[in-house]
Amino acid sequence: MKDRRRQRLVRMLVLATACLLMIMLAACAMQPRPFLMAPSNFWLGLLHGFISLFSLIGGLFSDARIYAYPNTGFGYDLGFVIGAAFFYGGSVRIR
């Protein structure tokens, strides 16, 4: 019994340390400077969600990004998710 408790404690400590390390590294991440143009809206989010696979492949060879920054927030996020769902098949492929 004591060995199981000790193993469980060690696993929890390792997991907590890994989570803390990820949080510390993420805190150093910087956002790019916003452009002088208007932020992306729902319609651009829809387009970006639809072409996300192509943007990912293009990002391997150039400075293309999948997700636009700056954006309008919830409207862009909603458009992105709907566009990605249309492109990747949504819930139709589950059946």
JOJOTA-V915273 format. One record per residue. N is the residue number from 1. PSI is psi in whole degrees, 0 to 359 (NA if undefined). D_LAST is the distance of its C-alpha to the last C-alpha in Angstrom with 2 decimals. Layout:
# JOJOTA-V915273
n:N psi:PSI d_last:D_LAST
n:N psi:PSI d_last:D_LAST
This chain:
# JOJOTA-V915273
n:1 psi:318 d_last:44.81
n:2 psi:327 d_last:46.55
n:3 psi:321 d_last:44.85
n:4 psi:318 d_last:41.38
n:5 psi:319 d_last:42.50
n:6 psi:317 d_last:44.01
n:7 psi:319 d_last:40.91
n:8 psi:318 d_last:38.77
n:9 psi:317 d_last:41.33
n:10 psi:317 d_last:41.41
n:11 psi:317 d_last:37.61
n:12 psi:322 d_last:37.67
n:13 psi:319 d_last:40.58
n:14 psi:317 d_last:38.91
n:15 psi:317 d_last:35.74
n:16 psi:321 d_last:37.95
n:17 psi:318 d_last:39.99
n:18 psi:318 d_last:36.99
n:19 psi:317 d_last:35.67
n:20 psi:319 d_last:39.18
n:21 psi:318 d_last:39.53
n:22 psi:320 d_last:36.30
n:23 psi:319 d_last:37.51
n:24 psi:321 d_last:40.91
n:25 psi:324 d_last:39.57
n:26 psi:333 d_last:37.28
n:27 psi:339 d_last:40.34
n:28 psi:350 d_last:42.00
n:29 psi:140 d_last:39.35
n:30 psi:145 d_last:40.71
n:31 psi:147 d_last:39.15
n:32 psi:160 d_last:40.50
n:33 psi:138 d_last:43.05
n:34 psi:147 d_last:41.74
n:35 psi:168 d_last:42.46
n:36 psi:359 d_last:44.92
n:37 psi:172 d_last:42.36
n:38 psi:148 d_last:40.28
n:39 psi:155 d_last:37.19
n:40 psi:144 d_last:33.76
n:41 psi:194 d_last:32.12
n:42 psi:314 d_last:28.78
n:43 psi:322 d_last:28.80
n:44 psi:326 d_last:29.60
n:45 psi:319 d_last:26.91
n:46 psi:314 d_last:24.38
n:47 psi:314 d_last:25.87
n:48 psi:324 d_last:26.04
n:49 psi:321 d_last:22.39
n:50 psi:325 d_last:21.50
n:51 psi:19 d_last:23.94
n:52 psi:322 d_last:23.43
n:53 psi:317 d_last:22.51
n:54 psi:326 d_last:25.62
n:55 psi:322 d_last:27.68
n:56 psi:316 d_last:26.79
n:57 psi:318 d_last:27.90
n:58 psi:329 d_last:30.94
n:59 psi:340 d_last:31.78
n:60 psi:333 d_last:32.47
n:61 psi:348 d_last:35.29
n:62 psi:192 d_last:36.55
n:63 psi:40 d_last:36.71
n:64 psi:145 d_last:33.50
n:65 psi:153 d_last:31.50
n:66 psi:321 d_last:27.91
n:67 psi:128 d_last:28.86
n:68 psi:140 d_last:31.90
n:69 psi:131 d_last:34.85
n:70 psi:157 d_last:36.43
n:71 psi:176 d_last:33.91
n:72 psi:0 d_last:34.03
n:73 psi:236 d_last:31.89
n:74 psi:320 d_last:29.14
n:75 psi:315 d_last:28.94
n:76 psi:316 d_last:28.45
n:77 psi:316 d_last:25.89
n:78 psi:314 d_last:23.85
n:79 psi:320 d_last:24.10
n:80 psi:315 d_last:23.19
n:81 psi:318 d_last:19.97
n:82 psi:316 d_last:18.96
n:83 psi:318 d_last:20.02
n:84 psi:322 d_last:18.16
n:85 psi:319 d_last:14.89
n:86 psi:315 d_last:15.58
n:87 psi:315 d_last:16.56
n:88 psi:359 d_last:13.88
n:89 psi:352 d_last:11.00
n:90 psi:220 d_last:10.64
n:91 psi:359 d_last:7.64
n:92 psi:325 d_last:6.06
n:93 psi:345 d_last:5.40
n:94 psi:320 d_last:3.79
n:95 psi:NA d_last:0.00
